[in-house]
Amino acid sequence: MNVLFKRHPHAGDNPLPAYESKSAAGMDIRAAVEPDITLQPGERKLVPTGFSMALPEGYEAQVRPRSGLAIKHGVTLLNAPGTIDADYRGEVKVIMVNHGEEPFTIAHGDRIAQLVICRVEQINPEEVKSLEETERGVGGFGSTGI
């Protein structure tokens, strides 16, 4: 499947989102920042990526954290996964947060998140008076054990 990407001037020499290994599910996306952005512990900021895209109808792009940033620095995404709808044409931006104990600096070109393209289907909500019973029923939040 082909997806169209538009590079913004501030993307500079950043590559478009790309798979970094043969079987990767997510494409790494990079920061398009000048000057660098520093996230203090507990701080969150919106980080531009320098690209927009046109997804086909029936698809979404999920913006997900990078595990290396999370484990090494405590840096992750607040609304993970973030959803980019097929009809959105604005610049993709990433809401990053520093849960670590040290300031974390984001430089132009740093890989900050990953982008996963997923098929989605819209539904027709139908209101009913009751739902079919299941063995689990209304049990949630740990009801099936650890």
Residue pairs with C-beta under 8 A, 6 or more apart in sequence:
1 56
1 117
3 53
3 54
3 55
3 56
3 117
4 53
4 54
5 16
5 17
5 51
5 52
5 53
6 51
6 52
6 53
6 54
7 14
7 16
7 50
7 51
8 32
8 48
8 50
8 51
8 52
8 91
10 32
10 34
10 48
10 50
11 32
11 49
11 50
11 51
12 32
12 34
12 50
12 108
12 109
13 109
14 30
14 32
14 49
14 50
14 108
14 109
15 30
16 51
17 27
17 28
17 29
17 51
17 115
18 27
18 28
19 26
19 27
19 28
20 27
20 28
25 116
26 64
26 114
26 115
26 116
27 114
27 115
27 116
28 66
28 111
28 113
28 114
28 115
29 49
29 51
29 63
29 92
29 94
29 111
29 112
29 113
29 114
29 115
30 49
30 50
30 108
30 109
30 110
30 111
30 112
31 37
31 47
31 48
31 49
31 94
31 106
31 107
31 108
31 109
31 110
31 112
32 48
32 49
32 50
32 51
32 108
33 47
33 48
33 106
33 107
33 108
34 108
36 105
36 106
36 107
36 108
37 45
37 47
37 105
37 106
38 103
38 104
38 105
38 106
39 45
39 75
39 96
39 97
39 98
39 103
39 104
39 105
39 106
40 98
40 103
41 98
41 99
41 100
41 101
41 102
41 103
42 97
42 98
42 99
43 97
43 98
44 78
44 95
44 96
44 97
44 98
45 95
45 96
46 93
46 94
46 95
46 96
47 93
47 94
47 95
47 96
47 106
47 112
48 91
48 93
49 91
49 92
49 93
49 94
49 112
50 91
51 91
51 92
52 89
52 90
52 91
52 92
53 61
53 84
53 92
54 89
55 61
55 84
55 85
55 86
55 117
56 86
57 86
57 87
58 86
58 119
58 120
58 121
59 86
59 117
59 118
59 119
59 120
60 83
60 84
60 85
60 86
60 117
60 118
60 120
61 83
61 84
61 92
61 115
61 116
61 117
61 118
62 81
62 82
62 83
62 84
62 115
62 116
62 117
62 118
63 77
63 80
63 81
63 82
63 83
63 84
63 92
63 94
63 113
63 114
63 115
64 77
64 80
64 81
64 113
64 114
64 115
64 116
65 76
65 77
65 80
65 113
65 114
66 111
66 112
66 113
66 114
69 75
69 76
69 112
70 76
73 98
73 100
73 102
73 104
74 98
74 99
74 100
74 101
74 104
75 96
75 97
75 98
75 99
75 100
75 104
76 96
76 97
76 99
77 94
77 95
77 96
77 97
77 113
78 95
78 96
78 97
79 95
81 116
82 94
82 95
84 92
92 115
94 112
94 113
96 106
96 112
96 113
98 104
106 112
136 143
136 144
